[in-house]
Amino acid sequence: MACSMKQLSVKALVWIGVVEYLLCVASAATTRELVLKKGYVFCGVSQGLPGFSAPNSKGKWEGIDVDVCRAVASALFANADKVKYVPLSAKERFTALQSGEIDILSRNTTWTLTRDTALGLDFTTVTYYDGQGFMVRKKSGVKSAKELNGATLCVNSGTTTELNIEDYFKSLGMKYTLLSFEKTDEVVQAYDNKRCDVYTTDQSGLYANRIKLKNPSEHLILPEIISKEPLGPVVRHGDDNWADIVRWAHYSLLNAEEMGISSKNVDKMLKESKDPNVRRLLGVDGGAMGKHLQLSKDWAYNIVKQVGNYAEVFERNLGMNSPLKISRGLNKLWNQGGLQYGMPVR
C-alpha cells in the first residue's frame, strides 16, 4: 500500500496528525488495484521444487503453488497466464512480500504463530497439509528416525526444519550435527555428495527432490513425521480484500471438486446444473458473491475452467499421475477422510 504505519515515523505522525494519517491510509491503493494496474500478479515461488513450483523443460512454471497464483490471476483477469514468477530462497521470501516486490508468497511455506503475527503478514488457507520427514541411503540400513543418533543432517537455513530437528532430537536424547544451506539445490547436492547422512525437510519436499538425485532408487524416505507443516499462500497484513481473493480462490478449487465440477465439464455444469450450490459458485445465481470480492460474477468459473478443481491440481502436480506419485492422504476432501474443506459459497 502507498502509505503505512511502518513508513511514517512517530515524529511524522505527530506533525501530520491522526486525521491526516487516516486520510493517507484511506487513499492508499489496495493490492488488488495495484495488480490490476500492473496487469499481472507477482508471485513469489521457490527456486525449483518439483510438484510445488519449478520451471518445466520449456521454461514454464508448474506446481501446486504455481496454480494458486494462476487461480488468483484467473479470478482477476480471466487469464491464468497473467502471472510473473519471482524465484526466492527461504531467507528472501518474507522480505520480498513485506517490501511489495511480490503480491503473493506461494512457496511451500509453513503457517506458524510467529510468521502469522510478527512479520506483518497473513496466511490465507492451507493448500497442502505436510509434515517433516527424513531421507537416508538404503545402504545405511537405517529404518527409523530413532536410529539417527550422531547423524549429520542437511537442511535449508531460515526454515522451521532446524527448530523441528532441535525439538525432536532433544526429546529423544540424541545428538546430531546440522549442515545448513540457503538454496534447496545446495542441500540436495550436499546430500547427494555424501556430505551428510540424512536429508530432512517437509516429506513432500523429500519426494520432490529425490528425483533430482543421481540414483533416486538408492534412497529411502523414513516413515516418521515429526511435525505439522501446513503449507499455504501468504499476503501482507491489513489488505483484507486481497486476502479474501487469495483465500476464496483456494476454496473455489475445493468446492468445485466437492460438487463434481472440473475443467472438462464446467461449461456443461454452467448451462445445465439445477443445483443451487453449483449455480452460486459458477455465478449463474447469487451474483453478489463476486461483488463481495470485488470480482466479476464468473470469477470461480474462470478459475475452474483454466486451472481445474483441487483434485486436478493435486493429481497433475503431486499425485499418481505425476513423477512424485504422492497419495492424497490428509489432503483428501473432508468428506473423504481428509482435512481439505472449502467454506460455503452463500
N, C-alpha and C positions, 0 to 999 in steps of 0.2 A: 504494500500500500504506500501511497505517496508520502504520508506523514505518520509517525508512530511515536509512542512514548519513548522508545529507545533512541529516536533520532533527535529528541529535544531534551536539553539539559534542564536541571532543576531551576537554574537561573533564568533560562529562556522561558520556562513555564510561568515564573513569577512575573516577568515582563509582559508577556502576551495576555496573561490572564486565562482563567478557566474557560470563559465563553469563547474566546478566540481559538483556544485549543480544540474545544468541542466542534467548532465550525471547521477546523482543519481536518479533523478525523472524518466528519460527515462528508466532506468534499473529496476525500481520498478515493481513488479508483479501486474497485474491487479486483480480485484476481480474475474473475470471470470477464470483467470489462477489459482488462489488460490483455487477456488471452485472445479475446475476440478481435481486439485491435491489432495484435501481432499476427493473427491468422494461424497460430499453431499453439499446441500445448507443449511446453518444455518439460520433458520427463526425465528425472534422474534415475538411472539404471546402474546395474553392476558393470564391471569391466569385462564381463563374459562368463556367465554361469548358465550352462545349457539347461533348458527347461524353464528358466526364470527370465533371464534377459541375456541374449547373446546374438551377434550377427550371424546369419547363415552364410553359405558358400557364395551367395550373391551380394552379401553385404547388408541384407535386410534384417532388421532386428526382430527376434521372435522370443516367445516365452510367456508365461502366465503373468509376470509383472508388466511386460510389454503390452499385453492385452488389456490390462487395467487402463493404461493410458489411451489405448486405441478405443476403448469403450467410452471414455470421457470425451474424446475427440468426436466420436460418432454422435453423442448426445448434443454437443455444441454446434458442430459443423455439418452433421450428416455425412461425415467423411472420416473414416478411421485412420486415414493416412496423414491427417493434419497434426502430426507429432514430430518433434525434433528430440532426439535422444542424446542425453548427456551422460557418458560413462563416468562413474565416480567410485573411488575407493571407499572402504568403510570409514576411514578417517575423514574424508572430504564431504561425505553425504549430507550431514546435518547443516554444516556451514553453507553449503550450496543452496539449501532450501531457505535457511534463515536470511541469506543475503538477497534472495529474489532471483538468483541465477536460474533456478528451475521453479516450476509451478506445482509439481507433484514429485515426491520421492517414492518411487515404486521399485524397491531394490532389496528384496528378501530381508526386510528389516523387522526385528523383534519388537513387539509392543511391550514396554515396561513402564512402571510407575514413573521413574526418573525421566525417561525420554518423553513421556506424555505430559509432564508437569513442569520440568525445569529448563526446557530448551526453547520455549516459545513456539511449540509445535503441537499438533493434534493428530493422533491416529484416527482413522475413519472406520475401518472394518478389518476383519481378519480374512484375507483371501486364501491363506494356506496355513493349516494347523500343523506344526512341526515340533521336533524335539532334537536335542543334541545327541549325536552318536559318535562312534569310533570306527575307524577303518585300520586294519592291520594286514600284514603279509601272511598268506596262508602258511608259508613255511615256518612262521614263528611258533605255530602250534597253539597260539592264544585263542580261546573260545569265548572268553568272558572279560568284560572290562575290569572285573575284580582281580584279574591276573596281571594288571598293568603296573604293579608296584615297581618303582625305579625307572619307568619308561620315560623316553624323551618324546614330547608331543609337538607337532607342528600346528600352529594356529594363525588366524588372521588377527592382527592387532586392532584395537579400538572396537571390539565386539563383545557381546555377552559371553562368548565362548570362554574367555580367560577366567571370568568370575565363576562360571559354572564348574570349570575344572578345579579351581581352588576349593569350592564348596564340596565337590564330590570326593576328591582325594583326601581332604581333611576329615570328612565324615567317616572314611574307611581307614584312617590312619596310614595312608600310603604316601610315598614320596614320588616326586616327578620333576622333570625339567621341561620348561617351555621354550620353544623357538618361535618367535613371533615375526610375522611379515605383513607389510601393509597391503600388498596385492595378492589376490587369490591365486593367480598363476605362479607367484613366487612360492606360496605354500605347497602347491601341488608339485612343483619342480623339486623342492627340497625333500618332500616325502619320497618322490619317485627316485631321487638320487641317494636315498637311504641316509639322509642326514638326521632323520628321526625314526622312531619305531612306530609311531601312531599318527594318523591324520584325524583331527577331530573338528567337527563343525555341525551345523544342522544336518540331520540324516538325509534330507533331500539333496543337500549340497554334496554329500559324500557320493550319492548315486550319480549326480551330475558330473562331478569331477573325476570319478573313477574311469569314465570313458576317455579321459584325456591321458591316462597313464600309458606307459609303453606296453604293458601286458595286463590289461584290466582283469582278466580271469584269475590272476595270481593274488588278488586282494579280496579280503573278506570284511564285510560290514557286520560288526558285533551286534547282538540282539538288544543290549541295554539302551534305553533312552533316559538321559539323566536330567532333563529339564523340560519346561514348557517353552516353546518358541512360536508364539502366534505371530505370523508374518502378515504385513499389510501395508497399504499406502499411507503416506504422511503428508500433511499440509501445514501451512503456517497457522498459528493460533489467532483467532479473532475475526476470521473471514468465514462466517457461518454458511453463507450461500455456497461458497466454493467447496467447503467440507461436505455440505449436503449433496452437491452434484457428484462428487467422487464417491461418497457413501452409497448413494442410490444407483449409481452405475453398476456397482457390485451386486446390490440387491436385485437389480433387474435381471442379471445373469442367473441368479439363484431362483427367482420367481419364474423365469421362463422355463428353466429345467423342470421345476415342480409342476408347472402347468402343461408340460409336454410341448412347449414351443421351441423350435430350433431354427437355425438359419435356413434350413431346407423347406420348412413348412410354414414359416412366419407369414408369408403372403396369403396362403390359404386360410390360416387362422384369423388373419385380419379381416378377410372378407366373409368367412362362414361361421366363425365361432359365436355361439349364443351365451357362453359362459361370461357372467359379469366381470369376473376377475381378469379373464383374458382381455376382454374389451377395454377395461380400465387401463391395464398395463400397456396395451398397444395404442391407446389414445382414441379409440372409437367412441367410448363414453368417458365421462369424467374428465373433460378437457382441462379442468383446473389443476389436475395433477402436474402437468408440465408447467403451468403458470406458477405453481408454488416453488418450483425450482428455477424459475425464470428461463425456462426452456420451451421449445415447441411441443405440441401435443404428441408428436410422434417420436419423441426422444428415445423411448425404450425400444420402439420398433426399429429405429436406426441402429441401436446397439446390437440387438439380436440378429438383424439382417446382416450386419457387416462383421460382427465379432463372434456371434453364436451364443448359446447358453453356457452355463458354468461347466456342464459335462463335456461339451465340445471343446471348451478352452482347456480343461484339465487333460482330456484324453490326447489331444494333439501335441501338448507340450510336455506332459509328465507321465501319462498313463500307458496302458499296454500297447497303444498304437504309436508310442514314441520310443526313442532309443533308451530312455531311462527305465521304462516299464515299472513305474511305481503304482501300487494299488491305491484306491481312493481312501481307504481307512477312515480316519477321523474326518476327512473332507467329503464324505458322503453327505447327502441331504439329511436333515433332522429326522425325516420320516422313513429313512433307510438305515438308521442307526448311527448317523454321523452328527457333526456339530454345525454344519453349514445351514443357515436359517435366514431366509430372505424375509424382511419385515413386510407387513401387508401394505399393498398399494390401495389405499382407501382415503 
